[in-house]
Amino acid sequence: MYGSPSCSTSRLPRLLGWLIVALVMMLGLALAAPEQVPVIFYKLSLVVLGAVLAYWLDRALFPYGRPHTCLSGLPGPGGCVPSDVERDRSELRFAFACLRRALIVLACVLGLTLGL
């Protein structure tokens, strides 16, 4: 499951379809209400700034709790297979680290976009 990367035959970037949908929607908004385009870019920049701020805040607050380091109980290059209990604990720590980072991103993005 974690040992080898997935073998994708596609060379297209991830979420390309959603990017195209977002660009088409932006074009539609620009045609329907051109006076709102600066507001949209302002709000978009706040969301991006919030996400970047949250990532670095999470790294600064939890330097030893990065999600990928929580998977240390899984088989590594040496091929040492951990017990089921160690694997379950490692996966649980990984899930909590991802949830922690998601909550920090949520707080930062909401804080910036709501103007708090």
C-alpha positions in Angstrom: 0.0 0.0 0.0 2.7 2.5 1.0 5.7 0.8 -0.5 5.6 1.9 -4.2 4.1 4.9 -5.9 1.1 4.3 -8.1 1.9 3.6 -11.7 -0.1 6.2 -13.5 0.1 6.3 -17.3 -1.2 9.8 -17.5 1.2 12.7 -17.9 -1.5 15.3 -17.2 -1.2 17.3 -13.9 -3.6 16.3 -11.1 -6.9 18.2 -10.9 -6.5 19.5 -14.4 -10.2 19.0 -15.1 -11.2 21.1 -12.0 -8.7 23.8 -13.1 -10.4 24.0 -16.5 -13.9 24.2 -14.8 -12.7 27.0 -12.5 -11.2 29.0 -15.4 -14.4 28.6 -17.4 -16.5 29.8 -14.4 -14.1 32.8 -14.0 -14.6 33.6 -17.6 -18.4 33.4 -17.2 -18.3 35.6 -14.2 -16.1 38.1 -16.0 -18.5 38.3 -18.8 -21.6 38.5 -16.6 -20.3 40.9 -14.0 -16.9 42.5 -15.0 -17.0 44.8 -11.9 -16.7 41.8 -9.6 -13.4 40.4 -11.1 -11.2 42.4 -8.7 -13.2 41.2 -5.7 -12.9 37.6 -6.9 -9.1 38.0 -7.3 -8.9 39.6 -3.8 -10.8 36.8 -2.2 -8.8 34.2 -4.1 -5.6 35.8 -2.9 -6.8 35.7 0.7 -7.6 31.9 0.4 -4.2 31.2 -1.0 -2.4 33.3 1.6 -4.4 31.5 4.3 -3.4 28.1 3.0 0.3 29.0 2.8 0.2 30.7 6.2 -1.5 27.6 7.7 1.1 25.2 6.2 4.0 27.2 7.7 2.2 27.7 11.0 1.7 23.9 11.3 5.4 23.3 10.5 6.5 25.8 13.1 4.1 24.6 15.8 4.7 20.9 15.2 8.2 20.5 13.8 8.4 16.8 14.8 4.7 16.0 14.0 4.7 16.3 10.2 2.3 13.7 8.7 4.8 11.8 6.6 7.0 11.2 9.7 4.1 9.5 11.5 4.3 6.5 9.0 7.6 5.3 10.5 6.1 2.1 11.6 5.5 0.9 8.1 8.0 -1.2 6.1 11.0 0.7 5.1 14.0 0.2 2.8 15.3 -2.6 5.0 12.2 -4.6 4.6 11.5 -4.9 8.3 7.8 -5.6 8.7 6.3 -4.2 11.9 3.6 -5.9 13.9 -0.1 -5.2 13.3 -0.3 -3.1 16.5 2.7 -0.9 15.4 1.2 -0.4 11.9 -2.2 0.5 13.3 -0.7 3.1 15.7 1.4 4.5 12.9 -1.6 4.9 10.7 -3.6 6.5 13.5 -0.8 9.0 14.2 -0.8 9.8 10.5 -4.5 10.3 10.4 -4.4 12.6 13.4 -1.5 14.6 12.0 -3.5 15.1 8.7 -6.6 16.1 10.6 -4.6 18.6 12.7 -3.1 20.2 9.6 -6.6 20.4 8.0 -8.0 22.1 11.0 -5.2 24.6 11.1 -5.7 25.3 7.4 -9.5 25.7 8.0 -8.9 28.2 10.8 -6.4 30.3 8.8 -8.4 30.4 5.7 -11.6 31.2 7.5 -9.9 33.8 9.7 -8.4 35.6 6.7 -11.5 35.4 4.4 -13.9 36.5 7.1 -11.7 39.4 8.2 -11.2 38.3 11.8 
